């Protein structure tokens, strides 16, 4: 089996990593203010298209991890960095491995340009148009 997949790199999904931040914090903190204070800092690590920025942000977060009480999360993220980093800023490797998440991300970009829908019929037309153009591009 390993000969079939030689040289294949295991990539972790950024969407699920971000979900994991919230889950991790909710297990350890009960107060919303404690969660919110940490969550934005933790999620910001991967909210960039530059690998160097990810490393720099994670390093900076590591320095304050003891006072924030997130050392365990920082260590876990550091150990997964080789599986999270390849998709950062890549046009070839998607940041998510789930097709439906890629669809929603692309649709959100598409939807923002149109500033909403005016009726159910216009929403259906826009969705058909999106699906048609997306199929042409893939």
Secondary structure, DSSP 8 states (H G I E B T S, - for coil): -TTTTTT------HHHHHHHHHHHHHHH--SHHHHHHHHHHHHHTTSSS-HHHHHHHHHHHHHHHHHHT-HHHHHHHHHHHHHHGGGTT-SSS-S---HHHHHHHHHHHHHHHHT--SSHHHHHHHHHHHHHHHHHH-
